[in-house]
Amino acid sequence: MPLYECVLIARNDVTQQQVEAVADQIAAQLEGEGGSVKKREYWGLRSLAYRIKKNRKGHYMLLGLDVAPASLNEIERQLGLNEDILRHMSIRVDAIDEAPSAILSRKSDDRERGFRGPKPSGRFESGRRRGFDDREEFRARDDREPGGREGGRDDYRGGGRDEFRGGREEFSVVSEE
């Protein structure tokens, strides 16, 4: 029979045991139809690249299957009907690797790395700290103060009181008694 790898993503609300139960259902269905599960890996709760059915995380499971194509169609139909499964994908492979997949081997590499030393201070590699006003846009703004006045920011905010001077004395408030 042909060999397939099937990756399924379950909702983050379900537990790992429920994801394993879905895999057990697939295995039981395959054994009834003459197929088998050659490989089974739980990759854990991982972040999704984008939201799927209002979920940001999902439980990933990899299954290596030895199954007839007709049986695989039925398994994919059952996975599509299961509300706990967000996505699934099956591909045909020449051979199923018994070694851990790249996802699991990368996880173990992360655990082995451990402490890698202190982080460099500041945001820049040179170690020179740059303050808020050191950014180029603020330096350019200070150089362009119009008319040589102090406080040139009024021009950037749509004008200041200078434009309306004199207008306040012309009008007076009349109160009726």
C-alpha positions as CSV (number, residue, x, y, z in Angstrom):
1,M,0.0,0.0,0.0
2,P,1.2,3.6,-0.5
3,L,2.6,5.6,2.3
4,Y,1.3,9.0,3.4
5,E,2.1,11.6,6.0
6,C,-0.8,13.4,7.5
7,V,-0.5,16.5,9.7
8,L,-3.5,17.7,11.6
9,I,-4.1,20.8,13.7
10,A,-6.6,20.7,16.5
11,R,-8.2,23.6,18.4
12,N,-6.3,25.0,21.3
13,D,-9.3,24.4,23.7
14,V,-8.9,20.6,23.5
15,T,-6.4,18.8,25.6
16,Q,-3.5,16.7,24.4
17,Q,-5.4,13.6,25.4
18,Q,-8.3,14.5,23.1
19,V,-5.9,15.0,20.2
20,E,-4.4,11.6,21.0
21,A,-7.9,10.2,21.1
22,V,-8.5,11.5,17.5
23,A,-5.3,9.8,16.4
24,D,-6.4,6.6,18.1
25,Q,-9.7,6.8,16.2
26,I,-7.8,7.1,12.9
27,A,-5.6,4.2,13.9
28,A,-8.6,2.0,14.8
29,Q,-10.3,2.9,11.5
30,L,-7.1,2.1,9.5
31,E,-6.6,-1.3,11.2
32,G,-10.2,-2.2,10.4
33,E,-9.5,-1.5,6.7
34,G,-6.1,-3.2,6.6
35,G,-3.8,-0.1,7.0
36,S,-1.6,0.9,9.8
37,V,0.0,3.9,11.5
38,K,3.8,3.7,11.1
39,K,4.7,6.9,12.8
40,R,3.0,9.2,15.4
41,E,4.4,12.5,16.7
42,Y,2.7,15.1,18.9
43,W,4.4,18.4,18.1
44,G,2.6,20.3,20.9
45,L,0.6,23.5,21.2
46,R,2.1,25.9,18.6
47,S,1.2,29.4,17.4
48,L,-0.6,29.6,14.0
49,A,0.7,31.9,11.3
50,Y,-2.8,33.4,11.0
51,R,-6.1,33.0,12.7
52,I,-8.1,29.9,11.7
53,K,-11.7,29.8,12.9
54,K,-10.9,32.3,15.6
55,N,-8.0,30.3,17.0
56,R,-4.4,31.7,17.3
57,K,-2.9,28.4,18.5
58,G,-3.3,24.7,17.7
59,H,-2.2,21.2,18.7
60,Y,-0.1,19.7,15.9
61,M,0.1,16.0,15.2
62,L,2.0,14.1,12.5
63,L,0.9,10.7,11.4
64,G,2.8,8.4,9.1
65,L,0.2,6.1,7.4
66,D,0.3,2.9,5.4
67,V,-3.1,3.0,3.8
68,A,-5.0,2.5,0.6
69,P,-6.1,5.7,-1.2
70,A,-9.8,4.9,-0.8
71,S,-9.3,4.6,3.0
72,L,-7.3,7.8,3.1
73,N,-10.3,9.6,1.5
74,E,-12.6,8.4,4.2
75,I,-10.1,9.4,6.9
76,E,-9.8,12.9,5.4
77,R,-13.6,13.1,5.3
78,Q,-13.9,12.2,9.0
79,L,-11.2,14.8,9.9
80,G,-13.1,17.4,8.0
81,L,-16.3,16.7,9.9
82,N,-14.6,16.7,13.3
83,E,-15.1,20.1,14.9
84,D,-11.9,19.9,16.9
85,I,-9.7,19.7,13.8
86,L,-8.9,23.1,12.3
87,R,-6.9,21.8,9.3
88,H,-5.4,18.6,8.0
89,M,-3.1,17.8,5.1
90,S,-2.0,14.5,3.7
91,I,0.8,13.9,1.2
92,R,2.2,10.8,-0.4
93,V,5.8,9.9,0.5
94,D,8.2,7.3,-0.8
95,A,9.3,6.2,2.7
96,I,8.4,7.2,6.2
97,D,11.4,8.2,8.3
98,E,11.6,6.5,11.7
99,A,13.8,9.4,13.0
100,P,12.1,12.3,14.7
101,S,10.9,15.0,12.3
102,A,12.6,18.4,11.8
103,I,10.1,20.0,14.2
104,L,10.9,17.7,17.1
105,S,14.6,17.7,16.5
106,R,14.6,21.5,16.5
107,K,12.7,21.5,19.8
108,S,15.4,19.3,21.4
109,D,18.1,21.6,20.0
110,D,16.5,24.6,21.7
111,R,16.5,22.7,25.0
112,E,20.2,21.7,24.7
113,R,21.4,25.3,23.9
114,G,20.9,26.6,27.4
115,F,22.4,29.9,28.6
116,R,24.3,31.7,25.8
117,G,25.7,34.6,27.8
118,P,24.5,38.1,28.6
119,K,22.7,40.2,26.0
120,P,24.5,43.3,24.7
121,S,23.5,46.5,26.4
122,G,21.3,48.9,24.4
123,R,19.6,48.4,21.1
124,F,22.6,49.0,18.9
125,E,25.6,46.8,18.5
126,S,28.1,49.7,19.0
127,G,27.0,50.1,22.6
128,R,26.3,53.8,22.1
129,R,23.0,54.7,23.6
130,R,20.9,57.1,21.5
131,G,18.4,59.3,23.3
132,F,15.0,60.3,22.2
133,D,16.1,63.6,20.8
134,D,19.1,62.1,18.9
135,R,17.0,60.7,16.2
136,E,17.5,62.3,12.8
137,E,13.9,63.5,12.5
138,F,14.1,65.6,15.7
139,R,17.5,67.1,14.7
140,A,16.1,68.2,11.3
141,R,13.0,69.7,13.0
142,D,15.2,71.8,15.4
143,D,17.3,73.1,12.4
144,R,14.3,74.4,10.5
145,E,12.8,76.7,13.0
146,P,11.0,79.3,10.8
147,G,11.8,83.0,11.2
148,G,14.6,82.4,13.8
149,R,11.9,82.3,16.5
150,E,12.1,80.2,19.6
151,G,9.3,77.7,19.9
152,G,8.9,77.1,16.1
153,R,6.6,74.2,16.9
154,D,3.5,76.4,16.7
155,D,3.9,76.5,13.0
156,Y,3.7,72.7,12.9
157,R,0.6,72.6,15.0
158,G,-1.4,74.9,12.8
159,G,-0.5,78.3,14.1
160,G,-0.2,79.9,17.5
161,R,-1.6,83.0,19.3
162,D,0.5,85.4,17.1
163,E,-2.1,85.2,14.3
164,F,-5.0,86.1,16.6
165,R,-3.4,88.9,18.6
166,G,-5.4,92.0,18.6
167,G,-8.6,90.2,17.8
168,R,-9.4,89.6,21.4
169,E,-9.5,93.3,22.4
170,E,-11.9,94.3,19.6
171,F,-14.7,92.1,20.9
172,S,-16.3,92.5,24.2
173,V,-18.9,90.5,25.9
174,V,-22.1,92.3,26.6
175,S,-24.2,90.9,29.4
176,E,-27.8,91.8,29.7
177,E,-29.1,92.4,33.2
